[in-house]
Amino acid sequence: MIDWLVNRLFWWTPLRNALLAEATFYNSMTTLLNDPESMKTATAYWNEGDGWRGWTIEDNKYYFNDVPEYDMLSAWEALDEMTDGQRPL
């Protein structure tokens, strides 16, 4: 019965790709969450239409750039200046 269900689920290529992508995502998140070194820093960037913004958490300090930047690299550089260039890549 299990073989039948697996064959039915993986028969349709878009569903198979989605299931494998989800499994890969959960595996990478589990690896990330179990690594204490990688949990020390978190960063996010986004575009709100008028420019890029970003935030980072480093050593329990929160840095937020609310000034719209021209591109993502400019937003990264602005946050890098806030953290005195000590942020690892």
Secondary structure as the mmCIF struct_conf table of DSSP 4:
data_model
#
loop_
_struct_conf.conf_type_id
_struct_conf.id
_struct_conf.beg_label_comp_id
_struct_conf.beg_label_asym_id
_struct_conf.beg_label_seq_id
_struct_conf.end_label_comp_id
_struct_conf.end_label_asym_id
_struct_conf.end_label_seq_id
HELX_RH_AL_P HELX_RH_AL_P1 ILE A 2 TRP A 11
BEND BEND1 TRP A 12 TRP A 12
HELX_RH_AL_P HELX_RH_AL_P2 THR A 13 LEU A 33
TURN_TY1_P TURN_TY1_P1 ASN A 34 ASN A 34
TURN_TY1_P TURN_TY1_P2 PRO A 36 GLU A 37
HELX_RH_3T_P HELX_RH_3T_P1 SER A 38 LYS A 40
STRN STRN1 THR A 41 ASN A 47
BEND BEND2 GLY A 49 ASP A 50
STRN STRN2 TRP A 52 GLU A 58
TURN_TY1_P TURN_TY1_P3 ASP A 59 ASN A 60
STRN STRN3 LYS A 61 GLU A 69
BEND BEND3 TYR A 70 ASP A 71
HELX_RH_AL_P HELX_RH_AL_P3 MET A 72 MET A 82
TURN_TY1_P TURN_TY1_P4 THR A 83 GLY A 85
#
